[in-house]
Amino acid sequence: MPRQKARDAINYFLDLQMDSFATNSSWYEGFKMRDLHILAFIDRTHEDHMVTVSELAYHLNVTPAAASQFVTAYEKKGWVERIRSDKDRRTVHVKVTDKINRIFDERLQKIDEKADEVLADFSDEEILAFSRILKAIDGKLGITLNPQDKKK
């Protein structure tokens, strides 16, 4: 019975999050979900915050030419920049721009403030237990937002 209640609570919570994300567009205004996904992948996959066009293509399950089209469109919007490798001039890396980092930092700060409001009612012990549970769920579902965590 406790497992079913936990499953129901998780499903309910995830449904609420999806509904909230769909209806409260202020934090991602101007971006499609696909854009957010791609920009996060570019920024969070490696410690240097860059990926190659080939890595992006593999991640999106598209051809390198199609991935390059995404990059070109994002470049025109000022969201990413291409950087040629010093070691191999044929290799092109993609990095999000400072403009995108500023936008995301501002919006993530608002999310952090909201999380602090929510967590204010819980003890440190409860928060740590909640964090462990979320990490375990993340590990089982493989839906981490930070690809660096999957490598560990």
HELIX and SHEET records of a PDB file:
HELIX    1   1 PRO A    2  THR A   23  1                                  22    
HELIX    2   2 SER A   25  TYR A   28  5                                   4    
HELIX    3   3 MET A   33  ARG A   44  1                                  12    
HELIX    4   4 VAL A   53  LEU A   60  1                                   8    
HELIX    5   5 PRO A   64  LYS A   77  1                                  14    
HELIX    6   6 ASP A   98  LEU A  119  1                                  22    
HELIX    7   7 ASP A  124  LEU A  141  1                                  18    
HELIX    8   8 PRO A  147  LYS A  151  1                                   5    
SHEET    1   A 3 MET A  50  THR A  52  0                                        
SHEET    2   A 3 VAL A  92  VAL A  96 -1                                        
SHEET    3   A 3 VAL A  80  ARG A  84 -1                                        
END                                                                             
